[in-house]
Amino acid sequence: MTKNNKLCKIVKKILQNKKNVRFNDVDNLLKEFNYTVNQSNAGTSHYVYRKKEHSPITIPYKRPFIKECYIKEIIDILNLEEFYEKNC
């Protein structure tokens, strides 16, 4: 499976079911969009994803699934619906 196919698979999964998205899928998605991740050593469960000239995206690590409000934010910031239509 090519890199783009993997990305399309993650995007499709997120768009189809916003309530059941795992942290690893979000992590992989943001890294594919060239975000870097930082986690504080202060014992927090929040991960901050940064990209030059973009606002940071903060995602709390939660099992088994990330809350839907964070998924919707990621969809909006990355324009995932448009990305999926054009690239997948």
C-alpha positions, 0 to 999 in steps of 0.5 A: 500500500502506498503512502497516499493510500494509507493516508486516504484510508485514515482520512476516510475512516475519520470522515465516516465515523468521527466518534470512533477515532483512535489516538494513533490514527490522529497522530499518524494523520497529523504527522502525514500533514507535516505536523511535529508533536510535542508532549510536556514532561510535566505529566500531562496527557495532552499532545501539541502538534505544531506546523510552521505558520499554523496554529498548534493543535492540542489533542488529549490522549484518551483511550479508546477514542478521541473525543468527537469535538477534537476530531471535528476541529482536525477535519476543519483545520486540515480541510479533510473533506476537500483533501479526500475529494481531490486526492483519494 
